[in-house]
Amino acid sequence: MIDAHMHADTRPIENFKDIKMAGVDAVVTCAHDPLEMKKSNVTLEHLNRVVYQEPKRISKHNVKVYAAVGIHPRAIPDDYENVLKELPNYMKEDYVIAVGEIGLNSTAQIEQEVFIKQLQYADENNYNVIVHTPRTDKPTVTKRTIELMDEYINPKQVQLDHIDYSIVDMVIDKEYTLGITVQPEKMSVDDTVKMLDEYGFDKFVLDSDMSSAPSNHMSLPETKHSLEVNGFNENDIDKVTYKNLVKFHNLKI
């Protein structure tokens, strides 16, 4: 299994021992909003940790770490252009596989401006993006997110995350890869199994979005187990637990 979206820097090392023992072999850790990122130097220190420290820390339990870097919509510094200038240096690392976590948390103009610039950067360089959808006013903000993505990036480069029943019908026919976040305040294991049963397995990946918010680091193994005991096809289970993500990111594993 591969956890398609999480925030390793918020979690104790014991979590990674647990998930490895339960069959999670790799994770994608994303930039996020652990602090008030008022200035770019704070953001860059955070990205340094995501890219250079977390893979070493977590490798102690033989979990492969991939990283995504970018400016989260809840963490835009006043001088965000300084962060954008540094993104190419991070993207040179072979295990940095996407620009993310980016997106909109609201329809504020500054969020749209920063999102557009990161979409353009990713599109120009053929990088994938991992895109946030919010808890609050989710359908409205997601609608605007879709409009910007459809204008500024190849949809095949998009992993749109935190999909739930309020937005799935808006995106199921898009060419995006769709991330279901199995988390206490997002999608439950039962909801996830139901959605996959209704919408199929071809477009989805699974993630825990482990962070400092309420999280379940065992959510992927629990979801896989539920799919198995409910009689779903092994190949379909493999699609959402790792095959679709490997194909999307062209991972060499």
LINDA-V240128 format. One record per residue. N is the residue number from 1. RES is the residue in three letters. PSI is psi in degrees with one decimal (none if undefined). D_LAST is the distance of its C-alpha to the last C-alpha in whole Angstrom. Layout:
n = [N;N]
res = [RES;RES]
psi = [PSI;PSI]
d_last = [D_LAST;D_LAST]
//
This chain:
n = [1;2;3;4;5;6;7;8;9;10;11;12;13;14;15;16;17;18;19;20;21;22;23;24;25;26;27;28;29;30;31;32;33;34;35;36;37;38;39;40;41;42;43;44;45;46;47;48;49;50;51;52;53;54;55;56;57;58;59;60;61;62;63;64;65;66;67;68;69;70;71;72;73;74;75;76;77;78;79;80;81;82;83;84;85;86;87;88;89;90;91;92;93;94;95;96;97;98;99;100;101;102;103;104;105;106;107;108;109;110;111;112;113;114;115;116;117;118;119;120;121;122;123;124;125;126;127;128;129;130;131;132;133;134;135;136;137;138;139;140;141;142;143;144;145;146;147;148;149;150;151;152;153;154;155;156;157;158;159;160;161;162;163;164;165;166;167;168;169;170;171;172;173;174;175;176;177;178;179;180;181;182;183;184;185;186;187;188;189;190;191;192;193;194;195;196;197;198;199;200;201;202;203;204;205;206;207;208;209;210;211;212;213;214;215;216;217;218;219;220;221;222;223;224;225;226;227;228;229;230;231;232;233;234;235;236;237;238;239;240;241;242;243;244;245;246;247;248;249;250;251;252;253]
res = [MET;ILE;ASP;ALA;HIS;MET;HIS;ALA;ASP;THR;ARG;PRO;ILE;GLU;ASN;PHE;LYS;ASP;ILE;LYS;MET;ALA;GLY;VAL;ASP;ALA;VAL;VAL;THR;CYS;ALA;HIS;ASP;PRO;LEU;GLU;MET;LYS;LYS;SER;ASN;VAL;THR;LEU;GLU;HIS;LEU;ASN;ARG;VAL;VAL;TYR;GLN;GLU;PRO;LYS;ARG;ILE;SER;LYS;HIS;ASN;VAL;LYS;VAL;TYR;ALA;ALA;VAL;GLY;ILE;HIS;PRO;ARG;ALA;ILE;PRO;ASP;ASP;TYR;GLU;ASN;VAL;LEU;LYS;GLU;LEU;PRO;ASN;TYR;MET;LYS;GLU;ASP;TYR;VAL;ILE;ALA;VAL;GLY;GLU;ILE;GLY;LEU;ASN;SER;THR;ALA;GLN;ILE;GLU;GLN;GLU;VAL;PHE;ILE;LYS;GLN;LEU;GLN;TYR;ALA;ASP;GLU;ASN;ASN;TYR;ASN;VAL;ILE;VAL;HIS;THR;PRO;ARG;THR;ASP;LYS;PRO;THR;VAL;THR;LYS;ARG;THR;ILE;GLU;LEU;MET;ASP;GLU;TYR;ILE;ASN;PRO;LYS;GLN;VAL;GLN;LEU;ASP;HIS;ILE;ASP;TYR;SER;ILE;VAL;ASP;MET;VAL;ILE;ASP;LYS;GLU;TYR;THR;LEU;GLY;ILE;THR;VAL;GLN;PRO;GLU;LYS;MET;SER;VAL;ASP;ASP;THR;VAL;LYS;MET;LEU;ASP;GLU;TYR;GLY;PHE;ASP;LYS;PHE;VAL;LEU;ASP;SER;ASP;MET;SER;SER;ALA;PRO;SER;ASN;HIS;MET;SER;LEU;PRO;GLU;THR;LYS;HIS;SER;LEU;GLU;VAL;ASN;GLY;PHE;ASN;GLU;ASN;ASP;ILE;ASP;LYS;VAL;THR;TYR;LYS;ASN;LEU;VAL;LYS;PHE;HIS;ASN;LEU;LYS;ILE]
psi = [151.1;126.0;115.3;-8.0;116.6;177.9;87.3;-32.6;-10.4;-3.2;144.4;155.7;-27.4;-31.3;-36.4;-29.7;-45.5;-49.0;-33.0;-43.7;-25.2;1.3;8.0;115.2;-18.9;156.8;156.1;110.4;132.5;150.0;148.7;-142.8;62.4;-20.4;171.6;108.9;69.9;-28.3;154.4;-30.0;-32.6;-44.4;-43.5;-36.2;-38.2;-45.2;-35.6;-40.4;-45.2;-43.3;-40.9;-26.6;-45.6;-42.6;-39.2;-43.1;-45.9;-22.6;-14.8;-27.2;19.1;34.5;122.8;134.0;123.6;154.3;153.7;138.7;146.3;-171.7;114.2;144.3;-20.2;7.5;52.7;114.2;158.7;-37.6;49.4;-22.8;-31.3;-33.2;-44.6;-37.4;-27.4;-13.7;-41.2;-33.1;-38.4;-38.9;-13.5;-23.9;133.6;-19.4;0.2;110.2;-2.0;162.4;118.7;163.8;123.5;177.5;-155.9;134.6;-15.7;-173.0;22.9;144.2;-40.2;-37.0;-42.9;-41.2;-47.6;-38.3;-46.7;-45.4;-36.6;-35.8;-43.9;-43.2;-45.9;-42.6;-43.3;-28.9;6.8;41.5;146.8;158.4;145.6;115.6;129.9;143.2;142.9;168.4;-39.7;134.9;41.1;-49.7;-42.2;-46.7;-38.1;-37.2;-44.9;-37.5;-45.3;-43.7;-43.5;-40.7;-41.6;-24.0;-33.5;-3.6;152.3;122.7;-22.4;-9.7;5.9;126.6;106.5;122.1;169.9;39.8;133.7;-172.6;-17.0;-17.5;-8.0;-36.6;-20.4;-24.0;-9.5;-27.7;2.1;169.1;13.8;158.0;132.8;125.0;124.5;122.4;112.7;97.2;147.4;-36.8;11.8;-106.1;130.3;168.7;-46.0;-42.3;-39.3;-46.2;-42.3;-44.8;-43.5;-37.3;-37.3;-37.7;-6.2;174.2;-8.3;-27.2;-4.2;150.1;160.5;144.6;160.7;-22.9;37.6;130.5;-162.7;-10.4;167.4;124.4;159.6;103.1;-14.4;15.7;-33.9;-50.0;-37.5;-39.8;-43.7;-44.1;-43.5;-41.6;-40.8;-48.2;-18.3;7.1;20.0;154.4;135.7;-38.9;-38.5;-41.5;-42.9;-34.8;-50.7;-19.3;-18.1;-35.8;-44.3;-38.0;-41.4;-42.9;-44.8;-47.1;-1.4;49.4;141.8;80.3;none]
d_last = [12;11;14;15;18;19;21;20;23;26;24;25;23;24;22;19;20;21;18;16;18;18;15;13;10;10;12;14;17;20;23;26;29;30;33;36;34;38;37;34;34;33;30;29;29;27;24;24;24;21;19;20;21;19;16;18;20;17;15;18;17;14;12;10;12;12;15;18;21;24;28;28;31;33;32;34;36;39;38;34;34;34;30;29;30;28;25;24;24;21;19;19;16;13;12;15;13;17;20;21;23;26;28;32;33;36;38;39;40;38;35;35;36;33;30;32;31;27;27;29;27;23;25;26;23;21;19;18;20;20;24;26;29;31;33;37;38;35;36;38;35;32;35;35;31;31;34;32;29;30;32;30;27;25;24;21;20;21;19;23;23;25;26;29;32;34;32;30;32;32;29;28;29;27;24;22;19;21;20;22;23;24;26;30;32;29;28;29;27;29;30;26;26;29;28;25;28;30;27;25;21;20;20;19;17;18;18;21;22;23;25;29;30;30;27;25;22;22;22;19;19;23;22;20;23;25;24;24;27;28;27;25;23;19;18;19;18;14;15;16;14;10;10;13;11;8;11;13;11;9;6;4;0]
//
